[in-house]
Amino acid sequence: MELHALTAISPIDGRYRSQLQELGEYFSEYALIKYRVQVEIAYFIFLSEKKFFTITAATKKLLLATVDNFSLADALEIKKIERTTNHDVKAVEYFLKARLDQTKDAESKEWLHFGLTSQDINNTAIPLLWKHAVEIEYLPFILNLKKQLSILARQWRDTPMLARTHGQAASPTTLGKEVMVFVERIENQIELLIQIPFTAKFGGATGNFNAHFVAFPKKDWIKLGNEFVENKLGLQRQQFTTQIEHYDLLAAQFDCIKRINTILIDFCRDMWTYISMDYFKQKIKDGEIGSSAMPHKVNPIDFENAEGNLGMANTIFEYLSAKLPVSRLQRDLTDSTTLRSIGVPFSHTILALKSIERGLTKLVLNKDKLILDLESNWAVVAEAIQTILRREDYPKPYEALKALTRGKNGITKQSMHAFIDGLEIAAVVKKELKNISPHNYTGIRLK
């Protein structure tokens, strides 16, 4: 069956392709080949700049254009070579050598891939594409979502809401503050994420620059390797490696994104619950159907879809962060096949962020329902009253309010005020107590 969005096995490349196709620039087979080409060319030019050999300005321009104008046809040409070599990185080397054969610097082509093993290319290309995906796609999305939540928090900062702990009515809060809880949690994790460097392995077959050193023992290959990786690629070179990088910091990034996803799962479940409690209505889209059988339904599908995709992402991120740092002796091949899937949890994460943003735009605050819930739960001011009575040295205030309210239904403004009237306290304190209501007992408001 020919590959099409409708015939794709994965929903990432099938049902959701239209929402995620831009991620093909980072995580597709084409993208990996392109980044390999970029690293090979960058290293070749770097060696020429360090006077190992010389190339003309025209050759340098041709090579840089090969990266800038890399096409699907170029990738297919490399895949054709790979059918013979049965080695993906060697196919890239042969592709570039063929390009150099078209220049006046064909004699320099053996400097391509000089001293390297394939993992010097893969373990720079993959961190580089991951870095670009995080910086260009993920961070703008998550920062924009955080900003969107911050705006809503400010918008709802004076909206009182009944809190619920253990699912039961609890001391009132404000809707804005509850949203700010998630803003702060996300913000803290973003700060942690951006502190984790993007690392790469670059040091020859088993990480010791063996081939480099035997050919040019007087060169400071550690310095040269650091300079290439850090200045030319924008990555941080790991100083001690096996054939592959150890992936510890890549795993840390996976874990950090996973924690952000977990926070967002928590947020989606809260929003779903608020919608089910009728705290929010949802904007209706013409022609849209909520249920094939129940015409009245407007389901919170965006938060549900987000929760599902976040869960999928976390499951895969968790496996990757546990598996990648483990490799037998100086290297086995399990990292190679595993790394090809890093775009899958990333894609599920981006899909979830888009769903949350879409869900937030549909929300319509139902203030009447929030007010009704507060008015129906006057028992929640018992905490306030017993605390002030403690201040006034009233005997056993907690026990008095417990006897009045615990497990009791029908506590109203009138019954609470009747209780206050029966207390042997100063009139000014009674007035203070009667000024407390579920609507204003919300603590410190957001500024």
C-alpha positions as CSV (number, residue, x, y, z in Angstrom):
1,M,0.0,0.0,0.0
2,E,1.4,3.4,-1.0
3,L,2.3,5.7,1.9
4,H,-0.3,8.4,2.5
5,A,-1.6,10.2,5.5
6,L,-4.6,7.8,5.4
7,T,-2.4,4.7,5.1
8,A,0.3,5.6,7.6
9,I,0.7,3.3,10.6
10,S,1.5,6.0,13.1
11,P,-1.1,8.7,13.8
12,I,1.9,11.2,13.9
13,D,2.3,10.7,10.2
14,G,-1.3,9.9,9.6
15,R,-4.3,11.5,11.3
16,Y,-2.2,14.3,12.8
17,R,0.2,14.9,9.9
18,S,-1.2,18.3,9.0
19,Q,-0.6,19.6,12.5
20,L,2.9,18.2,12.8
21,Q,4.5,18.2,9.3
22,E,6.9,21.0,10.2
23,L,8.6,18.6,12.6
24,G,9.8,16.6,9.6
25,E,12.5,19.2,9.3
26,Y,14.1,17.7,12.5
27,F,13.0,14.1,13.0
28,S,12.5,12.5,9.6
29,E,15.0,10.3,7.8
30,Y,15.5,13.2,5.4
31,A,16.3,15.5,8.3
32,L,18.8,13.1,9.8
33,I,20.6,12.7,6.5
34,K,20.6,16.5,6.1
35,Y,22.1,17.1,9.5
36,R,24.8,14.4,8.8
37,V,25.7,16.3,5.6
38,Q,25.9,19.5,7.6
39,V,28.3,18.0,10.2
40,E,30.5,16.4,7.6
41,I,30.8,19.6,5.6
42,A,31.4,21.7,8.7
43,Y,34.2,19.4,9.8
44,F,35.8,19.3,6.3
45,I,35.8,23.1,6.1
46,F,37.0,23.4,9.7
47,L,40.1,21.2,8.9
48,S,40.8,23.4,5.8
49,E,40.6,26.5,8.0
50,K,43.1,24.9,10.4
51,K,45.5,24.4,7.4
52,F,45.5,20.7,7.1
53,F,44.7,21.3,3.5
54,T,43.4,24.1,1.3
55,I,40.3,24.5,-0.8
56,T,39.1,27.3,-3.0
57,A,36.5,29.8,-2.1
58,A,34.3,28.3,-4.9
59,T,34.5,24.8,-3.3
60,K,33.6,26.2,0.1
61,K,30.7,28.0,-1.4
62,L,29.5,24.9,-3.2
63,L,29.7,22.8,0.0
64,L,27.8,25.4,2.0
65,A,25.2,25.6,-0.7
66,T,24.8,21.8,-0.5
67,V,23.6,22.2,3.1
68,D,21.5,25.3,2.5
69,N,19.8,23.8,-0.6
70,F,19.7,20.2,0.5
71,S,16.7,18.6,-1.1
72,L,14.6,15.4,-1.0
73,A,16.3,14.4,-4.3
74,D,19.7,14.7,-2.5
75,A,18.5,12.5,0.3
76,L,17.2,10.0,-2.2
77,E,20.6,10.0,-3.9
78,I,22.3,9.2,-0.6
79,K,19.7,6.4,0.1
80,K,20.6,4.9,-3.3
81,I,24.3,4.9,-2.3
82,E,23.3,3.3,1.0
83,R,21.7,0.3,-0.9
84,T,25.2,-0.6,-1.9
85,T,27.2,0.4,1.1
86,N,24.6,-0.8,3.6
87,H,26.0,2.0,5.8
88,D,24.1,5.2,6.2
89,V,27.0,7.5,7.2
90,K,29.4,6.1,4.7
91,A,26.8,6.8,2.0
92,V,26.9,10.5,3.1
93,E,30.7,10.5,2.7
94,Y,30.5,9.1,-0.8
95,F,27.8,11.5,-1.8
96,L,30.0,14.4,-0.7
97,K,33.1,13.0,-2.4
98,A,31.1,12.9,-5.6
99,R,30.3,16.6,-5.1
100,L,34.0,17.4,-4.6
101,D,34.9,15.5,-7.7
102,Q,33.0,18.2,-9.6
103,T,35.4,20.9,-8.2
104,K,39.1,21.8,-8.6
105,D,39.7,20.4,-5.1
106,A,38.9,16.8,-5.8
107,E,42.3,15.8,-4.4
108,S,41.1,16.9,-1.0
109,K,38.2,14.6,-0.8
110,E,39.9,12.1,1.5
111,W,39.8,14.7,4.2
112,L,36.1,14.1,4.4
113,H,35.3,12.1,7.5
114,F,39.0,12.2,8.5
115,G,39.7,10.2,11.6
116,L,36.1,9.8,12.4
117,T,33.7,7.0,13.2
118,S,30.1,7.1,12.2
119,Q,29.1,8.0,15.7
120,D,31.1,11.2,15.5
121,I,28.6,12.2,12.9
122,N,25.5,10.7,14.4
123,N,26.3,12.0,17.9
124,T,26.7,15.5,16.7
125,A,23.9,15.5,14.0
126,I,21.2,14.1,16.4
127,P,22.0,16.5,19.3
128,L,22.1,19.3,16.7
129,L,18.7,18.5,15.3
130,W,17.3,17.9,18.8
131,K,18.7,21.3,19.9
132,H,17.0,23.1,16.9
133,A,13.7,21.3,17.6
134,V,13.7,22.3,21.2
135,E,14.8,25.9,20.6
136,I,12.8,26.6,17.5
137,E,9.6,24.5,18.1
138,Y,9.2,23.4,21.7
139,L,10.4,26.4,23.8
140,P,8.3,28.9,21.8
141,F,5.2,26.7,22.2
142,I,5.6,26.1,25.9
143,L,6.6,29.8,26.6
144,N,3.5,30.9,24.6
145,L,1.3,28.5,26.6
146,K,2.7,29.8,29.9
147,K,2.0,33.4,28.7
148,Q,-1.5,32.5,27.7
149,L,-2.1,31.0,31.2
150,S,-0.6,34.1,32.9
151,I,-3.0,36.3,31.0
152,L,-6.0,34.2,32.0
153,A,-4.7,34.1,35.6
154,R,-4.6,37.9,35.7
155,Q,-8.0,38.1,34.0
156,W,-9.5,35.8,36.7
157,R,-7.6,37.0,39.7
158,D,-10.7,38.5,41.3
159,T,-13.0,35.6,40.5
160,P,-13.7,33.8,43.8
161,M,-14.1,30.0,43.5
162,L,-14.9,27.2,45.9
163,A,-11.7,25.2,46.5
164,R,-11.9,21.4,46.8
165,T,-9.5,19.2,48.7
166,H,-10.2,15.5,48.6
167,G,-13.0,16.4,46.3
168,Q,-14.8,18.2,49.2
169,A,-15.7,21.8,49.7
170,A,-12.7,23.7,51.2
171,S,-11.5,27.2,51.9
172,P,-12.4,29.4,48.9
173,T,-9.7,30.5,46.5
174,T,-9.6,32.5,43.3
175,L,-9.6,31.0,39.8
176,G,-6.7,33.2,38.8
177,K,-4.5,31.9,41.7
178,E,-5.3,28.3,40.8
179,V,-4.1,29.0,37.2
180,M,-1.0,30.7,38.5
181,V,-0.1,27.5,40.3
182,F,0.4,25.9,36.9
183,V,2.2,29.0,35.5
184,E,4.8,28.8,38.3
185,R,5.2,25.0,38.0
186,I,5.8,25.3,34.3
187,E,8.1,28.2,34.7
188,N,10.3,26.4,37.2
189,Q,10.7,23.4,34.9
190,I,11.5,25.6,31.9
191,E,14.3,27.2,33.9
192,L,15.7,23.8,34.7
193,L,15.4,22.7,31.1
194,I,17.3,25.7,29.6
195,Q,20.2,25.1,32.0
196,I,20.8,21.6,30.6
197,P,23.5,21.8,27.8
198,F,23.1,20.1,24.4
199,T,26.1,17.7,24.4
200,A,27.8,15.8,21.7
201,K,30.4,13.0,21.3
202,F,33.3,13.8,19.0
203,G,36.5,11.8,19.5
204,G,37.1,9.0,17.1
205,A,36.3,5.3,17.2
206,T,36.4,4.9,21.0
207,G,36.6,8.5,22.1
208,N,40.4,8.8,22.4
209,F,41.2,10.5,19.0
210,N,43.3,7.5,18.2
211,A,43.3,8.0,14.4
212,H,43.7,11.7,14.7
213,F,46.6,11.4,17.1
214,V,48.5,8.7,15.2
215,A,48.4,10.8,12.0
216,F,49.2,14.2,13.7
217,P,50.6,13.5,17.1
218,K,51.7,17.1,17.6
219,K,48.2,18.5,17.2
220,D,46.1,19.3,20.2
221,W,43.1,17.3,19.1
222,I,41.2,17.8,22.3
223,K,41.4,21.6,21.8
224,L,40.5,21.2,18.1
225,G,37.6,18.9,18.9
226,N,36.2,21.3,21.5
227,E,36.6,24.2,19.1
228,F,34.8,22.4,16.3
229,V,31.9,21.1,18.3
230,E,31.4,24.3,20.4
231,N,32.2,27.0,17.9
232,K,31.0,25.4,14.6
233,L,28.1,23.4,15.8
234,G,27.0,25.2,19.0
235,L,27.1,22.1,21.1
236,Q,29.2,21.1,24.2
237,R,31.7,18.3,23.6
238,Q,31.8,15.5,26.1
239,Q,35.4,15.0,27.2
240,F,35.4,11.3,28.1
241,T,33.3,9.0,26.0
242,T,33.1,5.5,24.5
243,Q,32.3,5.2,20.9
244,I,29.0,7.0,21.6
245,E,28.0,9.8,23.9
246,H,26.6,8.7,27.2
247,Y,23.3,10.5,26.7
248,D,23.0,11.5,30.4
249,L,22.1,15.1,29.6
250,L,19.8,14.1,26.7
251,A,18.0,11.9,29.2
252,A,17.8,14.8,31.6
253,Q,16.1,16.9,28.9
254,F,13.7,14.1,28.2
255,D,12.9,13.9,32.0
256,C,12.4,17.6,32.2
257,I,10.0,17.8,29.3
258,K,8.3,14.7,30.8
259,R,7.8,16.7,34.1
260,I,6.3,19.6,32.2
261,N,4.0,17.1,30.5
262,T,3.0,15.7,33.8
263,I,2.2,19.2,35.1
264,L,0.1,19.7,32.0
265,I,-1.7,16.4,32.5
266,D,-2.6,17.7,35.9
267,F,-3.8,21.0,34.4
268,C,-5.9,19.2,31.7
269,R,-7.6,17.1,34.3
270,D,-8.5,20.1,36.4
271,M,-9.9,22.0,33.4
272,W,-11.9,18.9,32.4
273,T,-13.3,18.8,36.0
274,Y,-14.1,22.5,36.0
275,I,-16.0,22.1,32.7
276,S,-17.9,19.1,34.1
277,M,-18.8,21.2,37.1
278,D,-20.2,23.9,34.7
279,Y,-17.6,26.5,35.9
280,F,-16.9,26.9,32.2
281,K,-19.0,26.7,29.1
282,Q,-17.4,26.1,25.8
283,K,-17.8,28.0,22.6
284,I,-19.7,26.2,20.0
285,K,-18.3,25.7,16.5
286,D,-20.9,25.6,13.7
287,G,-21.3,22.2,12.2
288,E,-19.3,20.5,15.0
289,I,-20.9,17.4,16.7
290,G,-20.2,16.4,20.3
291,S,-21.9,13.0,20.2
292,S,-23.3,10.8,17.4
293,A,-26.3,10.0,19.7
294,M,-26.7,13.0,22.1
295,P,-27.2,16.2,20.2
296,H,-26.8,18.5,23.3
297,K,-23.2,17.5,24.1
298,V,-20.2,19.9,23.9
299,N,-17.3,17.7,25.0
300,P,-14.0,18.9,26.4
301,I,-12.2,17.1,23.6
302,D,-9.1,19.4,23.4
303,F,-8.1,18.7,27.1
304,E,-8.9,15.0,26.7
305,N,-6.8,14.8,23.5
306,A,-4.0,16.7,25.2
307,E,-4.0,14.4,28.2
308,G,-3.8,11.3,26.0
309,N,-1.0,12.7,23.9
310,L,1.0,13.8,26.9
311,G,0.6,10.4,28.4
312,M,1.9,8.8,25.2
313,A,4.8,11.2,25.1
314,N,5.8,10.5,28.7
315,T,5.7,6.8,28.2
316,I,8.2,7.0,25.4
317,F,10.4,9.7,27.0
318,E,10.6,7.6,30.1
319,Y,11.8,4.6,28.1
320,L,14.3,6.7,26.2
321,S,15.8,8.3,29.3
322,A,16.2,4.9,31.0
323,K,17.5,3.1,28.0
324,L,19.9,5.5,26.2
325,P,22.4,6.0,29.0
326,V,23.0,2.2,29.2
327,S,25.3,0.5,26.6
328,R,27.4,-2.6,26.8
329,L,31.1,-1.9,27.2
330,Q,32.3,0.7,24.6
331,R,29.1,0.5,22.6
332,D,26.3,-1.6,21.3
333,L,23.8,-0.7,18.6
334,T,20.7,-0.3,20.7
335,D,21.1,3.4,20.9
336,S,21.0,3.8,17.1
337,T,17.6,2.3,16.6
338,T,16.2,3.9,19.7
339,L,17.4,7.4,18.8
340,R,15.4,7.3,15.6
341,S,12.2,7.5,17.8
342,I,13.0,10.7,19.7
343,G,10.7,12.7,17.3
344,V,7.7,10.5,18.4
345,P,7.3,11.7,22.0
346,F,8.3,15.2,20.9
347,S,5.5,15.2,18.3
348,H,2.9,13.9,20.8
349,T,4.0,16.8,23.1
350,I,3.6,19.5,20.4
351,L,0.3,18.0,19.5
352,A,-0.8,18.2,23.1
353,L,0.3,21.8,23.5
354,K,-1.7,22.8,20.4
355,S,-4.7,21.0,21.8
356,I,-4.4,22.9,25.2
357,E,-4.1,26.2,23.4
358,R,-7.2,25.4,21.4
359,G,-9.1,24.3,24.4
360,L,-8.3,27.5,26.3
361,T,-9.7,29.6,23.5
362,K,-13.0,27.9,23.8
363,L,-13.6,28.5,27.5
364,V,-16.4,30.8,28.6
365,L,-16.4,31.5,32.3
366,N,-19.7,30.7,34.0
367,K,-19.6,33.1,37.0
368,D,-23.2,32.3,38.0
369,K,-22.2,28.7,38.7
370,L,-19.1,29.7,40.7
371,I,-21.2,32.1,42.8
372,L,-23.9,29.5,43.4
373,D,-21.4,26.9,44.6
374,L,-19.9,29.4,47.1
375,E,-23.3,30.5,48.3
376,S,-24.2,26.8,48.8
377,N,-21.2,26.1,51.0
378,W,-21.3,28.5,53.9
379,A,-19.6,25.9,56.1
380,V,-16.3,26.8,54.5
381,V,-16.1,30.0,56.6
382,A,-15.9,27.9,59.8
383,E,-12.1,28.0,59.4
384,A,-12.1,31.8,59.4
385,I,-14.5,32.1,62.4
386,Q,-12.7,29.6,64.6
387,T,-9.3,31.3,63.8
388,I,-10.5,34.7,64.8
389,L,-12.1,33.2,67.9
390,R,-8.7,31.7,68.8
391,R,-7.3,35.2,68.5
392,E,-9.9,36.4,70.9
393,D,-9.0,33.6,73.4
394,Y,-12.5,32.1,73.0
395,P,-12.6,28.6,74.7
396,K,-12.5,25.6,72.3
397,P,-13.5,27.5,69.1
398,Y,-12.5,24.7,66.8
399,E,-14.7,22.2,68.6
400,A,-17.6,24.6,68.6
401,L,-17.4,25.1,64.8
402,K,-16.9,21.4,64.3
403,A,-20.1,20.6,66.2
404,L,-21.9,23.1,64.0
405,T,-20.6,22.1,60.6
406,R,-18.9,18.8,60.3
407,G,-20.9,16.4,58.1
408,K,-23.9,18.8,58.3
409,N,-25.9,19.9,55.3
410,G,-27.9,23.1,55.0
411,I,-25.3,25.5,56.6
412,T,-26.5,28.9,55.3
413,K,-25.6,32.5,55.9
414,Q,-28.6,32.7,58.3
415,S,-27.6,29.7,60.3
416,M,-24.0,30.9,60.5
417,H,-25.0,34.3,61.6
418,A,-27.3,32.8,64.2
419,F,-24.4,30.9,65.6
420,I,-22.3,34.1,65.7
421,D,-25.1,35.9,67.5
422,G,-25.1,33.2,70.2
423,L,-21.3,33.7,71.0
424,E,-20.3,35.5,74.1
425,I,-17.9,37.9,72.4
426,A,-17.7,41.6,71.8
427,A,-20.1,43.2,69.3
428,V,-17.2,44.5,67.2
429,V,-15.9,40.9,66.8
430,K,-19.4,39.7,65.9
431,K,-19.5,42.3,63.2
432,E,-16.1,41.2,62.0
433,L,-17.2,37.6,61.8
434,K,-20.5,38.5,60.0
435,N,-18.5,40.3,57.3
436,I,-16.8,37.0,56.3
437,S,-18.5,35.1,53.5
438,P,-17.5,32.3,51.1
439,H,-17.3,35.1,48.4
440,N,-14.6,37.2,50.2
441,Y,-12.8,34.6,52.3
442,T,-10.2,34.0,49.5
443,G,-7.0,35.0,51.2
444,I,-4.4,37.1,49.5
445,R,-5.4,38.1,46.0
446,L,-3.0,38.1,43.0
447,K,-1.5,41.5,42.3
